[in-house]
Amino acid sequence: MLTLRARRPEPFATGGYEPVEAGERVCAFTRGGEVLVAVGVREGASEGVLAAPEGRWRDVLRGDERAFGQREPLGSVLGEFGVGVFERLVAV
């Protein structure tokens, strides 16, 4: 996370927290539209869906790239540890 912040300081310096709908079991937000964070905060978090911002994203914790549609299964976003952090590659 610190490497992401050092490499892409703009979303952290000037971008506000913009909530992303993910249900009541997950806290999800974007920073400056360029960084997406989702954290499971209650049991069963991976059972819902995330209203993901469209575009191409890189998974900061796992390294893969992916495209998000409008509704992504939280199980694929949160991974085995219940956390997902993504940086935007291409805006739609």
DSSP file (Angstrom, degrees, kcal/mol; ACC not computed):
  #  RESIDUE AA STRUCTURE BP1 BP2  ACC     N-H-->O    O-->H-N    N-H-->O    O-->H-N    TCO  KAPPA ALPHA  PHI   PSI    X-CA   Y-CA   Z-CA
    1    1 A M     >        0   0    0      0, 0.0     4,-2.4     0, 0.0     5,-0.2   0.000 360.0 360.0 360.0 -40.0    0.0    0.0    0.0
    2    2 A L  H  >  +     0   0    0      1,-0.2     4,-2.2     2,-0.2     5,-0.2   0.864 360.0  53.3 -66.7 -33.8    2.8    2.4    0.8
    3    3 A T  H  > S+     0   0    0      2,-0.2     4,-2.5     1,-0.2    -1,-0.2   0.914 108.8  49.7 -65.0 -42.1    4.4    1.7   -2.6
    4    4 A L  H  > S+     0   0    0      1,-0.2     4,-2.6     2,-0.2    -2,-0.2   0.931 111.2  49.0 -60.5 -45.8    1.1    2.5   -4.3
    5    5 A R  H  < S+     0   0    0     -4,-2.4    -1,-0.2     1,-0.2    -2,-0.2   0.883 113.3  46.6 -62.8 -39.2    0.8    5.7   -2.4
    6    6 A A  H  < S+     0   0    0     -4,-2.2    -1,-0.2     1,-0.2    -2,-0.2   0.888 116.5  44.2 -69.9 -38.8    4.4    6.7   -3.3
    7    7 A R  H  < S+     0   0    0     -4,-2.5    -2,-0.2     1,-0.3    -1,-0.2   0.830 128.5  26.0 -74.8 -33.4    3.9    5.8   -7.0
    8    8 A R     X  +     0   0    0     -4,-2.6     4,-0.5    -5,-0.2    -1,-0.3  -0.608  68.3 157.5-131.7  71.6    0.5    7.5   -7.3
    9    9 A P  H >>  +     0   0    0      0, 0.0     4,-2.4     0, 0.0     3,-0.6   0.770  58.0  78.8 -70.5 -26.0    0.3   10.3   -4.7
   10   10 A E  H 3>>S+     0   0    0      1,-0.2     4,-2.6     2,-0.2     5,-1.0   0.897  91.1  48.5 -55.1 -51.0   -2.4   12.3   -6.5
   11   11 A P  H 345S+     0   0    0      0, 0.0     4,-0.4     0, 0.0    -1,-0.2   0.835 117.5  43.9 -60.6 -29.1   -5.5   10.3   -5.5
   12   12 A F  H <<5S+     0   0    0     -3,-0.6    -2,-0.2    -4,-0.5    20,-0.1   0.817 116.5  45.3 -83.4 -31.7   -4.3   10.3   -1.9
   13   13 A A  H  <5S+     0   0    0     -4,-2.4    -3,-0.2     1,-0.1    -1,-0.1   0.888 135.6   6.0 -79.7 -40.8   -3.3   14.0   -1.8
   14   14 A T  T  <5S+     0   0    0     -4,-2.6     2,-0.4    -5,-0.2    -2,-0.1   0.590 103.0  97.7-121.7 -15.2   -6.3   15.5   -3.4
   15   15 A G      < -     0   0    0     -5,-1.0     2,-0.0    -4,-0.4     3,-0.0  -0.637  60.6-145.1 -83.4 130.2   -8.9   12.8   -4.0
   16   16 A G        -     0   0    0     -2,-0.4    16,-1.4     1,-0.1     2,-0.6  -0.250  30.5 -87.3 -81.0 175.1  -11.6   12.4   -1.4
   17   17 A Y  E     -A   31   0A   0     14,-0.2    14,-0.2    15,-0.1    -1,-0.1  -0.773  42.5-169.9 -85.0 120.0  -13.3    9.2   -0.2
   18   18 A E  E     -A   30   0A   0     12,-2.6    12,-2.3    -2,-0.6    15,-0.1  -0.952  21.7-126.5-113.9 115.4  -16.1    8.3   -2.5
   19   19 A P  E     -A   29   0A   0      0, 0.0     2,-0.4     0, 0.0    10,-0.3  -0.253  17.7-156.1 -63.1 146.4  -18.4    5.5   -1.2
   20   20 A V        -     0   0    0      8,-2.4     8,-0.4    33,-0.0     2,-0.2  -0.993  25.4-113.2-122.2 128.5  -19.0    2.5   -3.4
   21   21 A E        +     0   0    0     -2,-0.4    30,-3.0    30,-0.2     6,-0.1  -0.421  55.3 142.2 -66.1 125.6  -22.1    0.4   -2.8
   22   22 A A        -     0   0    0      1,-0.3     3,-0.3     4,-0.3    -1,-0.2   0.212  61.6 -98.9-146.6  12.5  -21.2   -3.1   -1.6
   23   23 A G    >   -     0   0    0      1,-0.2     3,-0.8     2,-0.1    -1,-0.3  -0.242  50.9 -64.9  87.4 177.8  -23.9   -3.9    1.0
   24   24 A E  T 3  S+     0   0    0      1,-0.2    -1,-0.2    -3,-0.1    21,-0.1   0.490 125.6  62.6 -86.1  -2.2  -23.7   -3.6    4.8
   25   25 A R  T 3  S+     0   0    0     -3,-0.3    16,-2.8    20,-0.1    17,-1.4   0.468 101.5  55.1 -98.0  -2.6  -21.0   -6.3    5.2
   26   26 A V  E <   - B   0  40A   0     -3,-0.8     2,-0.6    14,-0.3    -4,-0.3  -0.989  64.9-147.5-135.7 138.3  -18.3   -4.4    3.3
   27   27 A C  E     + B   0  39A   0     12,-2.8    12,-2.6    -2,-0.4     2,-0.4  -0.935  33.1 169.8-100.1 120.0  -16.7   -1.0    3.5
   28   28 A A  E     + B   0  38A   0     -2,-0.6    -8,-2.4    -8,-0.4     2,-0.3  -0.993   4.2 149.2-136.8 140.6  -15.8    0.1   -0.1
   29   29 A F  E     -AB  19  37A   0      8,-2.4     8,-2.9    -2,-0.4     2,-0.3  -0.980  32.0-129.8-158.0 163.9  -14.7    3.4   -1.5
   30   30 A T  E     -AB  18  36A   0    -12,-2.3   -12,-2.6    -2,-0.3     2,-0.5  -0.871  14.2-142.3-114.4 156.7  -12.6    5.0   -4.2
   31   31 A R  E >> S-AB  17  35A   0      4,-2.3     3,-2.0    -2,-0.3     4,-1.2  -0.978  83.9 -23.8-117.2 116.3   -9.9    7.7   -3.8
   32   32 A G  T 34 S-     0   0    0    -16,-1.4   -15,-0.1    -2,-0.5    -1,-0.1   0.690 109.0 -77.9  58.7  19.4   -9.9   10.3   -6.5
   33   33 A G  T 34 S+     0   0    0    -17,-0.3    -1,-0.3     2,-0.3     3,-0.1   0.509 126.5  84.2  70.7   3.4  -11.5    7.7   -8.8
   34   34 A E  T <4 S+     0   0    0     -3,-2.0    54,-2.9     1,-0.2     2,-0.4   0.599  82.6  49.0-113.9 -17.3   -8.1    6.0   -9.3
   35   35 A V  E  <  -BC  31  87A   0     -4,-1.2    -4,-2.3    52,-0.2     2,-0.5  -0.995  63.4-164.1-129.1 129.7   -7.8    3.7   -6.3
   36   36 A L  E     -BC  30  86A   0     50,-2.7    50,-2.8    -2,-0.4     2,-0.4  -0.957   7.4-176.2-116.1 129.1  -10.6    1.3   -5.2
   37   37 A V  E     +BC  29  85A   0     -8,-2.9    -8,-2.4    -2,-0.5     2,-0.4  -0.986   4.5 178.1-125.9 134.6  -10.6   -0.3   -1.7
   38   38 A A  E     -BC  28  84A   0     46,-2.6    46,-2.8    -2,-0.4     2,-0.4  -0.995   3.2-179.2-136.2 130.7  -13.0   -2.9   -0.4
   39   39 A V  E     -BC  27  83A   0    -12,-2.6   -12,-2.8    -2,-0.4     2,-0.4  -0.992  26.5-129.9-133.8 125.8  -12.8   -4.5    3.1
   40   40 A G  E     +B   26   0A   0     42,-3.1   -14,-0.3    -2,-0.4     3,-0.1  -0.611  28.2 173.4 -71.4 126.2  -15.1   -7.1    4.5
   41   41 A V        +     0   0    0    -16,-2.8     2,-0.3    -2,-0.4   -15,-0.2   0.485  60.5  39.7-114.1  -7.1  -16.2   -5.9    7.9
   42   42 A R  S >  S-     0   0    0    -17,-1.4     3,-1.2     0, 0.0    -1,-0.1  -0.966  95.0 -83.8-140.1 156.6  -18.8   -8.6    8.8
   43   43 A E  T 3  S+     0   0    0     -2,-0.3    -2,-0.1     1,-0.2     0, 0.0  -0.285 114.1  29.3 -56.7 140.7  -19.1  -12.4    8.4
   44   44 A G  T >  S+     0   0    0     -4,-0.0     3,-1.8     2,-0.0    -1,-0.2   0.620  74.8 140.6  83.2  13.9  -20.4  -13.4    5.0
   45   45 A A  G X   +     0   0    0     -3,-1.2     3,-1.2     1,-0.3    29,-0.1   0.832  64.3  60.6 -58.9 -34.5  -19.0  -10.3    3.2
   46   46 A S  G 3  S+     0   0    0      1,-0.2    29,-1.0    28,-0.1    -1,-0.3   0.488  88.4  75.4 -76.3   0.0  -17.9  -12.3    0.2
   47   47 A E  G <  S+     0   0    0     -3,-1.8    -1,-0.2    27,-0.2    -2,-0.2   0.605  87.9  66.1 -86.4 -11.6  -21.6  -13.3   -0.6
   48   48 A G  S <  S-     0   0    0     -3,-1.2    26,-2.5    -4,-0.2    27,-0.4  -0.026  80.3-104.5 -95.5-161.8  -22.7   -9.9   -2.0
   49   49 A V  E     -F   73   0B   0     24,-0.3     2,-0.5    25,-0.1    -2,-0.1  -0.940  17.5-137.0-129.0 152.9  -21.9   -7.7   -5.0
   50   50 A L  E     -F   72   0B   0     22,-3.1    22,-2.6    -2,-0.3     2,-2.0  -0.917  14.9-135.7-108.6 131.3  -19.9   -4.6   -5.5
   51   51 A A        -     0   0    0    -30,-3.0   -30,-0.2    -2,-0.5    20,-0.2  -0.568  42.9-165.2 -81.2  74.9  -21.1   -1.7   -7.6
   52   52 A A        -     0   0    0     -2,-2.0     2,-0.3    18,-0.3   -30,-0.0  -0.305  22.8-112.3 -72.0 142.5  -17.7   -1.5   -9.2
   53   53 A P        -     0   0    0      0, 0.0    15,-0.2     0, 0.0    -1,-0.1  -0.561  42.7-113.7 -67.5 134.8  -16.5    1.5  -11.2
   54   54 A E        +     0   0    0     -2,-0.3    38,-0.5    13,-0.1     2,-0.2  -0.261  69.4  70.3 -69.5 157.9  -16.0    0.3  -14.8
   55   55 A G  E    S-D   68   0A   0     13,-1.0    13,-2.1    36,-0.2     2,-0.4  -0.739  86.2 -50.6 130.3-176.4  -12.6    0.2  -16.4
   56   56 A R  E     -DE  67  90A   0     34,-1.8    33,-3.6    -2,-0.2    34,-1.3  -0.818  56.1-177.5 -97.6 135.7   -9.4   -1.8  -16.3
   57   57 A W  E     -DE  66  88A   0      9,-3.4     9,-2.8    -2,-0.4     2,-0.5  -0.948  22.7-138.1-133.9 149.8   -7.8   -2.2  -12.8
   58   58 A R  E     -DE  65  87A   0     29,-2.7    29,-2.2    -2,-0.3     2,-0.8  -0.945  24.1-127.6-107.8 130.4   -4.7   -3.8  -11.4
   59   59 A D  E  >  - E   0  86A   0      5,-3.5     4,-2.9    -2,-0.5    27,-0.2  -0.677  19.3-160.9 -75.9 110.1   -5.1   -5.8   -8.2
   60   60 A V  T  4 S+     0   0    0     25,-2.5    -1,-0.2    -2,-0.8    26,-0.1   0.830  86.7  44.0 -65.9 -34.1   -2.4   -4.2   -5.9
   61   61 A L  T  4 S+     0   0    0     24,-0.7    -1,-0.2     1,-0.1    25,-0.1   0.780 128.1  25.0 -83.4 -28.0   -2.2   -7.1   -3.5
   62   62 A R  T  4 S-     0   0    0      2,-0.2    -2,-0.2    -3,-0.1    -1,-0.1   0.624  94.6-129.7-114.4 -19.3   -2.2   -9.9   -6.1
   63   63 A G     <  +     0   0    0     -4,-2.9    -3,-0.1     1,-0.3     2,-0.1   0.264  60.7 126.5  91.7 -11.9   -0.8   -8.3   -9.2
   64   64 A D        -     0   0    0     -6,-0.1    -5,-3.5    -5,-0.1     2,-0.3  -0.389  51.8-132.6 -81.3 160.5   -3.4   -9.4  -11.8
   65   65 A E  E     +D   58   0A   0     -7,-0.2     2,-0.3    -2,-0.1    -7,-0.2  -0.825  31.3 164.6-106.4 149.9   -5.2   -7.0  -14.1
   66   66 A R  E     -D   57   0A   0     -9,-2.8    -9,-3.4    -2,-0.3     2,-0.4  -0.989  33.2-122.3-157.9 161.8   -9.0   -7.2  -14.6
   67   67 A A  E     -D   56   0A   0     -2,-0.3     2,-0.4   -11,-0.2   -11,-0.2  -0.899  25.0-145.2-106.5 139.6  -11.9   -5.3  -16.0
   68   68 A F  E     -D   55   0A   0    -13,-2.1   -13,-1.0    -2,-0.4     2,-0.1  -0.859   8.3-162.2-102.1 139.7  -14.9   -4.5  -13.8
   69   69 A G        -     0   0    0     -2,-0.4     3,-0.2   -15,-0.2    -1,-0.1  -0.044  48.2 -80.9 -91.4-154.5  -18.4   -4.4  -15.0
   70   70 A Q  S    S+     0   0    0      1,-0.3     2,-0.5   -19,-0.1   -18,-0.3   0.816 117.9  33.9 -84.8 -30.4  -21.1   -2.7  -13.0
   71   71 A R  S    S-     0   0    0    -20,-0.2    -1,-0.3   -22,-0.0   -20,-0.2  -0.932  70.9-177.2-132.2 110.0  -21.8   -5.5  -10.5
   72   72 A E  E     -F   50   0B   0    -22,-2.6   -22,-3.1    -2,-0.5     2,-0.2  -0.865  33.7-110.6-107.7 136.4  -18.9   -7.7   -9.4
   73   73 A P  E >>  -F   49   0B   0      0, 0.0     3,-1.0     0, 0.0     4,-1.0  -0.466  24.2-137.6 -62.2 129.2  -19.2  -10.7   -7.0
   74   74 A L  H 3> S+     0   0    0    -26,-2.5     4,-3.3     1,-0.3     5,-0.4   0.796  98.3  68.3 -62.9 -28.6  -17.5   -9.7   -3.8
   75   75 A G  H 3> S+     0   0    0    -29,-1.0     4,-1.2   -27,-0.4    -1,-0.3   0.874 104.3  42.9 -57.6 -37.3  -15.9  -13.1   -3.5
   76   76 A S  H <4 S+     0   0    0     -3,-1.0    -1,-0.2     2,-0.2    -2,-0.2   0.702 117.9  46.5 -82.1 -19.8  -13.7  -12.3   -6.5
   77   77 A V  H  < S+     0   0    0     -4,-1.0    -2,-0.2    -3,-0.2    -3,-0.1   0.882 116.1  41.0 -86.1 -43.2  -13.0   -8.8   -5.3
   78   78 A L  H  <>S-     0   0    0     -4,-3.3     5,-1.7    -5,-0.1     3,-0.5   0.779  90.0-163.4 -81.0 -28.0  -12.1   -9.5   -1.7
   79   79 A G  T ><5 -     0   0    0     -4,-1.2     3,-1.1    -5,-0.4    -1,-0.1  -0.147  49.4 -44.2  69.6-172.0  -10.0  -12.6   -2.1
   80   80 A E  T 3 5S+     0   0    0      1,-0.2    -1,-0.2     2,-0.1    -2,-0.1   0.704 137.3  49.9 -70.5 -20.5   -9.2  -15.0    0.7
   81   81 A F  T 3 5S-     0   0    0     -3,-0.5    -1,-0.2     2,-0.3    -2,-0.2   0.429 110.4-113.6 -99.6   0.9   -8.3  -12.4    3.2
   82   82 A G  T < 5S+     0   0    0     -3,-1.1   -42,-3.1    -4,-0.3     2,-0.4   0.731  81.9 104.0  78.3  21.9  -11.4  -10.2    2.8
   83   83 A V  E   < -C   39   0A   0     -5,-1.7     2,-0.4   -44,-0.2    -2,-0.3  -0.998  43.2-175.8-138.4 139.3   -9.6   -7.2    1.3
   84   84 A G  E     +C   38   0A   0    -46,-2.8   -46,-2.6    -2,-0.4     2,-0.4  -0.996   2.2 179.1-135.2 132.1   -9.3   -5.8   -2.2
   85   85 A V  E     +C   37   0A   0     -2,-0.4   -25,-2.5   -48,-0.2   -24,-0.7  -0.995  11.9 175.5-132.4 125.2   -7.1   -2.9   -3.3
   86   86 A F  E     -CE  36  59A   0    -50,-2.8   -50,-2.7    -2,-0.4     2,-0.4  -0.957  20.0-151.2-132.5 146.5   -7.1   -1.9   -7.0
   87   87 A E  E     -CE  35  58A   0    -29,-2.2   -29,-2.7    -2,-0.3   -52,-0.2  -0.964  30.9-111.7-116.8 138.5   -5.5    0.9   -9.0
   88   88 A R  E     + E   0  57A   0    -54,-2.9   -31,-0.3    -2,-0.4     3,-0.1  -0.426  32.7 174.9 -69.5 134.8   -7.1    2.2  -12.2
   89   89 A L  E    S+     0   0A   0    -33,-3.6     2,-0.4     1,-0.3   -32,-0.2   0.784  72.1  12.6-102.0 -46.7   -5.3    1.4  -15.4
   90   90 A V  E    S- E   0  56A   0    -34,-1.3   -34,-1.8     0, 0.0    -1,-0.3  -0.993  72.0-138.3-137.4 126.1   -7.7    2.7  -18.1
   91   91 A A              0   0    0     -2,-0.4   -36,-0.2   -36,-0.2   -57,-0.0  -0.511 360.0 360.0 -79.3 152.3  -10.8    4.8  -17.5
   92   92 A V              0   0    0    -38,-0.5    -1,-0.1    -2,-0.2   -37,-0.1   0.385 360.0 360.0 -96.7 360.0  -14.0    4.1  -19.4
